[in-house]
Amino acid sequence: MGRAYRSHQGAERAWPRASSTGLRLALRTAAGVYSLTMSESSSNFIHDIIEADFAAGRRRLVTRFPPEPNGYLHIGHAKSICLNFGLAEKYGGQCNLRFDDTNPCTEEEEYVTAIQRDVRWLGFDWQDRLCFASDYFERLYEWAEQLIRAGKAYVCDLSPDEMADYRGNYYRKGRPSPFRDRSVEENLDLFRRMRAGEFPDGSKTLRAKIDMSSQNMNLRDPPMYRIRHVPHHRTGHAWCIYPTYDWAHGQCDAIEGVTHSICTLEFENHRPLYDWFLRELGIADPPRQIEFARLNLSYTVLSKRKLIQLVQQGHVNGWDDPRMPTLAGLRRRGYTPESIRAFCERIGVSRADSLVDVGLLENAVRDDLNRRAPRVMGVLHPLRVVLTNFPPGQTIELEAPLHPEDPSFGTRTLRLSRELYIERDDFRENPPNKWFRLAPGREVRLRYACLITCQEVVRDPHTGEIVELRCTWDPASRGGQAPDGRRVQGTSHWVSAEDSVPAEVRLYDRLFTCEDPGAQEDFLAYLNPASLTVLSGCRVEPMLAQASPGASFQFERLGYFCVDPDTRPGHLVFNRTVTLKDSWAKIEKKEQASRLASAGGPGTPRG
C-alpha cells in the first residue's frame, strides 16, 4: 500500500478513491485534503491505450501540445504539458510544441513568446519540433480543394446567425443550406475567389458536407474556412481565409506524424469529425484522438475568456499577477516548476470531470519549498523591543542554520543588539489563557538568541498605541537555552533594529471566496477583497538585501516568500507564496461547524 502518512496536527481519516490512475489515498487533516498516489509507477487509461497499440504493432509514439497563442498558459495547461511530454519520455517518443494559430483576431507574438518560456520553465524541451498551424496553411488549402472536388465540401452564403438556425439543435434536426448543392466547379471558383479576397468578412464560409440530421451537432456540415481580412502575426496579409480548429486539428496532426492526439473531454464529441476528415482525405495510419478530463481547480477560474476579462477589466495587475492561475503568475508568486509537476502527478489522469482542491497545489509547493528554501527571519508588523540591561553599542554574533534538516545549506550570522523588532502579534498586554508568547512579566525565547522578559509597555501619548516594549535579557541564556533548565514554552522570531533592512511584503490569498466561481452566473461577484494585502515597513535579515528576484525563502513561523521582480536597489519586495499551514482549511472547518450549529446539527442542543 505504500508509505504511511501522518500529520503532526492530529490523526487523519483515510479512504480509498476510485481513479483511472489506480488506487489513491485521500487524507483529510486539519491542514487540508491531500491525494497521494499509491505507486509512483501507477498507470492510467492513456498508458493502457498506448501499450495496447504497441502490442498491436505500432512502434512509434508522437504527441503534441497545441496551445492557441491568444493568452498566457495556466495551471490547466500545465497538466496537458506534463501529460504530453511525459508520455513521450515514458515511451521513448517525441512531443511537438505546435501553435494553433488559426485565428489572427486574437493572437499575438507576445503570447507565442510567453508560451515557449513557460513550457521551458516547466522543464520540457521540444528541441527542433517547434511547429505552427500556419506552416501548413497551403497544404490545408489543397486538402480543402480535394474535398470540394470529391463533393464533400461546399461554399455557403448563410450568415452566422442563419447557419446556426439551419443547423438546428439537440431537439430539432438541421436543414440543408440552400447552397449545399452547388456544383463542384462553382464551389471551386467561389473558394478560390474567397482566397483572393473578393468577398467581405462573414459573407461566405467553406463547409464540410456530412449529415444535417446527425444527432452530433459537429457533423451538421461544420465550417472549415471563414473570411477574415486581418493580418496574421506570422503570415501577414498572405491569407484572408483561415481554417477552423476542427478542420486544422487532425490534418496538422497527420502532417507531423502525431500518433496519439491527447485532448480534453470537451473534444470528445468532435472526435467523429476528426476521424471523418482523416478518412475522407485518405490519410494512411491516421492519428488517434484520446480525451481526458481537464483540470478544474477550486477557488479558481481557468476559462481563458474569464482570465482575459480579469486582466482587461483591471481586476488583477496583468497576466503575471501572483493571484492569477497562469504559469507566469504562479512563477512570480514563487511556485517552482518541480512543485507544479508534482501536483500534476498527484492528481493523475482520468475520464471523469471533478473539482480538485486548490489545497493540493498549495501543499505541493509547501513540500517542495520545505526542501529547497533557506530559512530566514522577517517581521511583518514590527514592534520595537529595547533590552534595557543589554550593553549600549555592543552586538553579539550568533550562528543560525539556513536549513534545519540540511547542513549543506550552511549557516548565517545574526547580530543581537540592544534594540530589535518582534512581530506585533507575538505580544498581548492582556493575554488569554494558554498564551505562551510575550506579555507583561512573562518570559519568551528569541529564536537562536536568548530569553527575554517584558518589564514595561510604552505607548504613543497621542494615540495610546503600543510603540515599544522594555525588556530584560538573560545573558546566561545565549542561544536560547535557560542555564538553570527552567522551561520556557514561547518562541518569537526577531530581527535587529540596527542592521535589519526594510521591505515591502505582498500577502496574496485566493482570488475568489467561492469554491467554484466558474459555475456562478456572475463569477466577478465572488472576487476576494482580501486577495492582496500590501505591507510596508516590514523588516528582514540583512542578508536578504542581496537576494535576486525569484529567490525563495521561508520566513520562519510565517510562510514561504519570494523576491518580486519589482525589487530594485533600496526597495526590497517580497511576495508570499504560501503559508506554512493551510489556514483556509481551519476557516472552512469553523464555517462548517457554524452551519451545523445554526441548523441544529450534531452536538447542538435541541429545544
KOLFIKE-457579 format. One line per 3 residues: their letters; for each residue x, y, z of C-alpha. Coordinates in pm, whole numbers, plus 32768, in hexadecimal, padded with zeros to 4 digits. Example, Ala and Ser with C-alpha at 12.3 -4.5 7.8 and 13.67 -1.06 7.14 Angstrom:
<rs>
as) 84CE,7E3E,830C  8557,7F96,82CA;
</rs>
This chain:
<rs>
mgr) 8000,8000,8000  812A,80EA,800F  81A2,81C8,8126;
ayr) 80CD,823E,8247  8092,83B3,826F  8035,8467,83AE;
shq) 8001,85D5,83F1  80A2,8672,8522  7F59,872B,8553;
gae) 7E95,85F4,85AF  7E1A,84A5,8539  7D96,848E,83D9;
raw) 7C76,83DC,8334  7CCB,830A,8205  7BEC,827F,80F8;
pra) 7C31,81EF,7F9E  7BC0,82A4,7E67  7B82,81F8,7D1E;
sst) 7C52,8294,7C0B  7CCE,8237,7AB3  7E2B,8267,7B3C;
glr) 7DF7,8149,7C2F  7DB3,8152,7DA3  7DEC,829F,7E4A;
lal) 7DE7,82F7,7FB6  7D3D,8438,801F  7DA2,84BF,8170;
rta) 7CD4,85C3,8225  7D91,8675,8338  7D6E,87C3,83E2;
agv) 7E52,8849,82D3  7D77,87DB,81B1  7D33,86BD,80C5;
ysl) 7E4F,8611,800F  7E43,850D,7EFD  7F70,8428,7EF1;
tms) 7FCB,833A,7DDC  7FF6,81E0,7E6A  8103,8188,7D6E;
ess) 81E9,8274,7CB6  81D4,818F,7B88  805A,816E,7B8D;
snf) 7FBB,8160,7A37  7E91,8216,79A5  7D9F,81D1,788B;
ihd) 7E75,828C,778C  7F9E,81B1,77E1  7EBE,8082,77B1;
iie) 7E50,80FC,7657  7FB3,8145,75E6  8035,7FF7,7663;
adf) 7F17,7F43,75B3  7F73,7FFC,7471  80DC,7F91,749A;
aag) 806E,7E2C,74D4  7FA3,7E40,7391  80D6,7EA4,72C8;
rrr) 80FF,801E,72E7  8267,8066,7340  826E,81DF,7347;
lvt) 81E1,82EC,742F  81BC,845A,73CE  80EA,854A,749D;
rfp) 80BF,86C2,748C  8063,87E4,756C  7F8E,88D1,7498;
pep) 7F52,8A1F,754A  7E99,8B42,74AC  7F73,8C7B,74BC;
ngy) 7E54,8D53,753B  7EB2,8D64,76AB  7FA2,8CE5,77B1;
lhi) 7FB6,8B7A,781E  7F12,8B1E,7969  7F25,89FD,7A5E;
gha) 7E2D,8935,798B  7F1B,8949,7865  802F,88CC,794B;
ksi) 7F6D,8788,7978  7F5F,875B,77FE  80CE,87B8,77D2;
cln) 813C,86C0,78DB  805E,85B4,7844  80CB,85DD,76DA;
fgl) 823F,860C,771A  8231,8505,782C  819D,8401,7740;
aek) 82B1,8444,7644  83B7,8419,7753  8318,82DD,77E2;
ygg) 82FE,822C,7694  8435,82B0,75E8  8371,8388,74F5;
qcn) 8367,84F8,74AB  8280,861C,74F3  8253,8746,740C;
lrf) 81FC,88A6,747A  80FF,891A,7377  8050,8A68,737F;
ddt) 7EE8,8A5F,7308  7F01,8BB7,7269  7DC6,8BAC,7194;
npc) 7D15,8CE1,7221  7DDD,8E1F,71DD  7CD5,8EF7,728A;
tee) 7D48,8E88,73E3  7EB0,8E13,73B5  7FEE,8ED1,7403;
eey) 8162,8E8E,73F4  8173,8EEA,7567  80AD,8DB1,75B7;
vta) 8188,8CD7,74D9  82BC,8D4B,7596  8215,8D24,76EB;
iqr) 819C,8BC4,769F  82F5,8B4E,7635  838A,8BE8,776F;
dvr) 828A,8B38,784D  82BA,89E1,77AE  8433,89FE,77D7;
wlg) 8406,8A77,793E  8340,893D,798D  8470,8878,791D;
fdw) 8409,87F9,77C5  84BE,8819,7678  8425,87EE,7520;
qdr) 8585,8803,7484  855B,884F,7310  83E8,87FB,7308;
lcf) 8352,8959,7326  8228,895D,723A  810E,8A47,71D8;
asd) 7FC2,89F9,7133  8013,8B20,704F  813A,8A53,6FCA;
yfe) 8036,8971,6F2A  7F40,8A72,6EA0  7F94,8A1E,6D36;
rly) 7F75,88A7,6D6F  7E2C,88D3,6E27  7DAA,89A5,6D07;
ewa) 7E09,8896,6C0B  7D57,8790,6CDD  7C23,886F,6CEC;
eql) 7C1A,887B,6B71  7C3F,8701,6B6F  7B01,86E1,6C41;
ira) 7A4B,87D7,6B5D  7AA8,8708,6A2A  7A2D,85D1,6ADF;
gka) 78DE,8679,6B23  7926,867E,6C9A  7939,87F7,6CCD;
yvc) 7881,8928,6C4B  787E,8AA3,6C65  7758,8B27,6D30;
dls) 76CF,8C8B,6D2C  7606,8C71,6E6F  765B,8D6E,6F7D;
pde) 76D2,8CE7,70CD  7576,8D17,7165  74CB,8C75,703C;
mad) 75BE,8B51,7043  7577,8B19,71B5  7401,8B14,716C;
yrg) 7427,8A20,704A  7500,8936,711A  73E9,890E,721B;
nyy) 742D,8893,737A  7425,875A,7450  72A9,8742,7431;
rkg) 7285,87B7,72C9  7338,8724,719B  73F3,8808,70B5;
rps) 7383,887C,6F5D  7460,8877,6E2A  74F1,89C6,6DC8;
pfr) 7457,8A4F,6C85  75BD,8A56,6BFF  760D,88ED,6C57;
drs) 75DA,8866,6AF7  76B9,8956,6A3B  778A,88AD,6931;
vee) 78F4,8850,6968  795C,8951,6865  789A,8A6C,690D;
nld) 791F,8A0E,6A65  7A87,8A06,69E9  7A5B,8B57,6942;
lfr) 79BE,8BF8,6A75  7AC0,8B62,6B61  7BE0,8BE3,6A8D;
rmr) 7B3D,8D3B,6A82  7B18,8D2B,6BFE  7C8F,8CF8,6C13;
age) 7CCA,8E14,6B1D  7C13,8F03,6C06  7AE5,8F51,6B2D;
fpd) 79E3,8F29,6C42  79B1,8FE2,6D8C  79D3,8F47,6EE3;
gsk) 78BB,8E5C,6F45  781C,8E54,6DEC  7884,8CF0,6D95;
tlr) 790F,8BB9,6E3D  798F,8A6D,6DC0  78CF,8954,6E67;
aki) 78FE,87DC,6E6F  77D8,871B,6DDB  778A,8609,6ED9;
dms) 7633,85D3,6F78  753D,86E5,6FD9  7465,85E9,7096;
sqn) 757B,8560,7172  7541,8565,72E9  76A8,85E0,7305;
mnl) 7699,8755,72BC  7805,8751,7252  77AA,867E,7121;
rdp) 769D,876E,70A4  776F,8800,6F8B  7870,88AF,7069;
pmy) 7930,89E0,6FE9  7A90,89A2,6F6C  7AF7,8B01,6EFF;
rir) 7A80,8C60,6F51  7ADB,8DAD,6EB4  7B9F,8E9D,6F8F;
hvp) 7C59,8FC2,6EF7  7D46,8FD5,701E  7EC3,8FBF,7011;
hhr) 7F58,8E89,70AD  8077,8EA9,71A7  814F,8DC2,70CE;
tgh) 80C3,8DC6,6F6D  8063,8F36,6F5F  7F67,8F7E,6E4A;
awc) 7FAC,8E40,6D85  7E5D,8DAA,6DEC  7D00,8E31,6E22;
iyp) 7C5C,8CDE,6E58  7CB6,8C19,6F8F  7C6F,8AAD,6FEC;
tyd) 7B99,8A54,7117  7C33,8989,722F  7B5F,8858,71D9;
wah) 7BE2,885C,7076  7D4D,88A7,70CA  7D72,87CA,71FD;
gqc) 7D7C,866A,716F  7E28,86CC,702D  7F43,877D,70E7;
dai) 7F67,8645,71BD  7F7F,8571,7083  8082,8654,6FE0;
egv) 815F,8640,7116  8138,84C8,713A  8087,84E3,7288;
ths) 8017,8389,72F8  7F48,83E3,742D  7E93,8530,7439;
ict) 7E47,856E,75A9  7D24,8660,75DE  7C43,86CA,76FB;
lef) 7AE4,863E,7720  7A31,875C,7671  7AC0,86D3,752B;
enh) 7A26,857B,755A  78FB,85D6,7480  79EC,8662,737D;
rpl) 7AA0,8516,7355  79AD,8490,7247  79F6,85CB,717C;
ydw) 7B6D,85A8,71BB  7B5C,8443,7135  7A74,84A1,7012;
flr) 7B67,85A0,6F84  7C8E,84AE,6F9A  7BC4,8397,6EFD;
elg) 7B3D,846A,6DDC  7C99,84EA,6D8D  7D20,8387,6D86;
iad) 7E27,83C3,6E92  7EED,8283,6EC8  7F34,8220,7031;
ppr) 7E64,8340,70BF  7E9E,83CB,721C  7DBE,835B,7337;
qie) 7D06,845C,740C  7CEC,840E,7580  7C33,84EA,7679;
far) 7C76,8522,77EA  7BD5,85FB,78F5  7C56,875D,7903;
lnl) 7CC8,87F5,7A4B  7BC0,88AC,7B17  7C56,8954,7C49;
syt) 7B93,89D6,7D73  7B8C,8B4D,7DBC  7C13,8B83,7C5D;
vls) 7B9A,8BC5,7AFB  7C57,8B25,79DB  7B7C,8B9B,78BD;
krk) 7C57,8C6A,77D8  7B32,8D50,7793  7B09,8D95,7907;
liq) 7C7F,8DC3,7938  7C89,8EC0,781D  7B64,8F72,78C2;
lvq) 7C20,8F85,7A0C  7D4D,901E,795D  7C9A,910D,7874;
qgh) 7BAC,9190,797E  7CC8,91CF,7A74  7C5C,90DB,7B82;
vng) 7DC5,905E,7B84  7F0D,9102,7B24  7F4F,9049,79E0;
wdd) 7F81,8EE2,7975  809F,8EAF,7A6C  7FE0,8F2E,7B9A;
prm) 8036,8E34,7CAF  7EC3,8E00,7CF1  7E91,8D7B,7B90;
ptl) 7E9F,8C04,7B48  7F7F,8C49,7A1D  80D7,8BAC,7A20;
agl) 8166,8D0C,7A0E  809D,8D6D,7B42  80F9,8C32,7C01;
rrr) 8268,8C62,7BA8  8260,8DCB,7C25  81B4,8D59,7D64;
gyt) 82D0,8C66,7DA7  8246,8B19,7D2E  8354,8A34,7CA9;
pes) 833A,8962,7B6D  8386,882F,7C40  8258,8874,7D1E;
ira) 8171,889C,7BF4  81EC,875B,7B54  81BE,86A7,7CA2;
fce) 805C,8731,7CBB  8008,86B7,7B5C  8091,8560,7BB6;
rig) 7FC2,8552,7CF5  7E75,85A9,7C57  7EAB,84A9,7B45;
vsr) 7DEA,847D,79FF  7C82,840D,79EA  7B4F,8416,790C;
ads) 7A6E,84AE,7A16  7A4D,8623,7A52  7A86,868A,7BBB;
lvd) 7AE0,87BA,7C8A  7C3F,879D,7D16  7C82,883E,7E67;
vgl) 7D74,8962,7E38  7E08,88F1,7F85  7EB1,87D7,7EC4;
len) 7F6C,88D7,7DF3  7FC8,89A2,7F26  803F,886A,7FDA;
avr) 8117,880C,7EAD  81D3,8955,7EBD  81F4,893B,8038;
ddl) 8292,87E5,8011  8383,8860,7F08  83E6,89A6,7FB1;
nrr) 8411,88F3,80FD  8534,883D,8058  85CD,8958,7F90;
apr) 8581,8AA3,8041  8684,8B35,8134  85FC,8BA3,8287;
vmg) 860A,8D0F,82EB  854B,8DF6,83D3  846D,8F13,836F;
vlh) 8381,8FE9,843E  8249,9057,8385  81AD,9131,8495;
plr) 82D9,91B3,855A  82C5,9208,86CA  8400,92A2,875C;
vvl) 84A0,91F4,8886  85B0,9298,895A  8685,91B4,8A31;
tnf) 86C8,92A2,8B50  87E1,91D4,8BEB  8896,9191,8AA2;
ppg) 89DE,9258,8A84  89A6,938A,89A4  8A66,9387,885C;
qti) 8ABE,9216,8870  8A4C,90F2,879B  8A61,8F7C,87C4;
ele) 8A91,8EA3,8691  89C5,8D64,8687  89D9,8C42,8594;
apl) 8890,8BC1,8504  8854,8AAC,8404  87C9,8B01,82AE;
hpe) 8712,89B5,82AE  86D1,88E7,83E7  86D3,8799,832F;
dps) 87E1,87D1,8229  893A,883E,82A2  89AA,8876,813B;
fgt) 88EB,89C0,813C  89E5,8A49,8237  89A2,8B54,833A;
rtl) 8969,8CC7,8353  89D4,8DC1,845C  88D4,8E77,8533;
rls) 892F,8FA9,8601  8880,8FDF,874C  8886,9147,87C1;
rel) 87DA,9223,88C2  86B6,9275,87DC  85F9,917D,8706;
yie) 84A5,913A,866B  83B1,9021,86AF  8263,8FD4,860D;
rdd) 814F,90AD,86A3  806D,8F7C,86B4  8168,8ED6,879D;
fre) 810B,8FC4,88BA  7FCB,8FE7,8983  7FA4,90DF,8A9A;
npp) 7E7F,9016,8B21  7EC8,8EB7,8AA7  7DBE,8DA8,8A91;
nkw) 7DE0,8C57,8B34  7EF5,8B78,8AAA  7FAC,8CA2,8A17;
frl) 8119,8C39,89FE  81A9,8D6A,8955  820F,8EBA,89E2;
apg) 813F,8F78,8AE1  818C,905D,8C09  8260,8F9C,8D01;
rev) 827F,8E6C,8C21  83B4,8DCF,8B8A  83E1,8D51,8A24;
rlr) 84FA,8CCF,894F  8585,8D98,882D  85CD,8CA0,8718;
yac) 8740,8C3A,871F  878E,8D5A,8810  8728,8D6E,897C;
lit) 860D,8D86,8A78  8566,8ED4,8AB8  8462,8F4D,8BB4;
cqe) 8372,9070,8B77  838A,9178,8C8B  82DB,92AA,8BFD;
vvr) 81F1,9316,8AE7  8222,9468,8A3C  80FE,950E,898C;
dph) 80DA,962C,8896  8060,9751,896C  7F71,97C4,885C;
tge) 7EDA,967F,87DB  7F10,9593,88FD  7FA5,9492,880F;
ive) 80B6,93B1,8897  81F8,9421,87EE  8306,937E,88BF;
lrc) 8347,926B,89BA  8458,928B,8AC2  84E3,913A,8B16;
twd) 860A,909A,8BC3  86DA,8F7F,8B38  8783,8E60,8BE9;
pas) 88F3,8E6C,8B80  891F,8D04,8BEE  8817,8C8F,8AF6;
rgg) 88E4,8CCE,89C0  8866,8BED,88AA  870C,8BE5,8945;
qap) 8741,8AE1,8A54  86FC,8B28,8BC4  8836,8AE2,8C93;
dgr) 876E,8A5B,8DB9  8697,8979,8CE1  8559,8A43,8D17;
rvq) 844F,8A07,8C15  83F7,8B21,8B25  82E7,8ABE,8A2E;
gts) 82C6,8BF2,8952  83B1,8C44,8832  83AE,8D83,8761;
hwv) 8465,8DD6,8623  8515,8F24,8616  8604,9003,8557;
sae) 8702,9100,85CF  8691,926A,85BB  87F4,92CD,8567;
dsv) 8841,91FC,8434  86F2,9174,83B8  867B,9201,826B;
pae) 8523,928B,8211  8447,91CC,811F  82F1,91D6,807E;
vrl) 8234,9090,80A2  8108,9032,7FCD  8021,8F34,806C;
ydr) 7F63,8E79,7F5E  7E31,8DA8,7FA2  7D35,8CF0,7ECC;
lft) 7C9A,8DCD,7DC3  7B37,8D52,7E01  7A6B,8D0F,7F39;
ced) 7990,8C0C,7E8A  7A0B,8AA6,7E61  7998,8A8F,7CF5;
pga) 7988,8BF3,7C6C  7980,8B7D,7B04  782D,8ADB,7B40;
qed) 778F,8C20,7BBA  76C0,8D01,7ADC  7797,8E2D,7B3B;
fla) 78EB,8DAB,7BA1  796B,8F0D,7BE0  7877,8F30,7D01;
yln) 794E,8E37,7DC0  7A9A,8EED,7DA3  7B51,8EE5,7EEF;
pas) 7B85,904C,7F6A  7CA0,8FCD,8048  7D59,8F19,7F2F;
ltv) 7E77,9015,7F4A  7EF7,90CB,807E  802C,91A6,8057;
lsg) 80FE,91D9,818F  8203,92ED,8199  82FE,9321,82AF;
crv) 834C,91AE,82D8  84AA,9151,834E  857D,9029,82DA;
epm) 86D7,8F9D,8315  87EC,9065,826B  885D,8F42,8190;
laq) 8718,8F65,80CA  8780,90B9,8043  8852,8FFF,7F41;
asp) 8747,8F02,7EE0  86F4,8EEA,7D6E  8591,8EFA,7CE0;
gas) 84F6,8DA1,7CE7  85C0,8D27,7E12  84EA,8C72,7F14;
fqf) 850B,8C6A,808E  844B,8BEB,81B7  8404,8D07,82A9;
erl) 840B,8C39,83E7  82B2,8C11,8485  820F,8CDD,836D;
gyf) 821F,8C26,8221  82D9,8C17,80D8  832F,8D58,8023;
cvd) 83E3,8DB0,7EE1  848B,8EEB,7E61  83AA,8FA3,7D6B;
pdt) 8430,9032,7C21  83C3,918C,7C9B  84EF,9180,7D87;
rpg) 85F5,9289,7D40  8719,9319,7E08  8691,93A6,7F4C;
hlv) 8535,9312,7F14  8518,91A2,7F6E  83CB,90FB,7F15;
fnr) 8359,8FA1,7F80  8228,8ED8,7F15  8194,8DD7,7FFF;
tvt) 818B,8C91,7F40  80CB,8BC6,8040  809B,8BB5,81B7;
lkd) 813F,8AA7,8287  7FEB,8A0A,82CB  7EA4,8A00,8210;
swa) 7DEE,8B1A,82C3  7CC3,8AFA,81DA  7C83,8999,8257;
kie) 7C5A,8A25,83B7  7B72,8B37,8339  7A9C,8A3D,827C;
kke) 7A90,8958,83AD  7A10,8A76,8485  790F,8ADA,837E;
qas) 7896,8972,8363  7871,895C,84DF  77B3,8AA2,84DD;
rla) 76C6,8A26,83CE  7688,88E3,848C  7642,89A3,85CA;
sag) 754B,8A8D,851F  749D,8961,8481  748D,889C,85C5;
gpg) 7596,87A8,8552  7663,86B0,861A  76C1,8729,8772;
tpr) 75C2,8843,876E  74C8,884F,888F  7364,8827,8819;
g) 7238,88CB,88B4;
</rs>
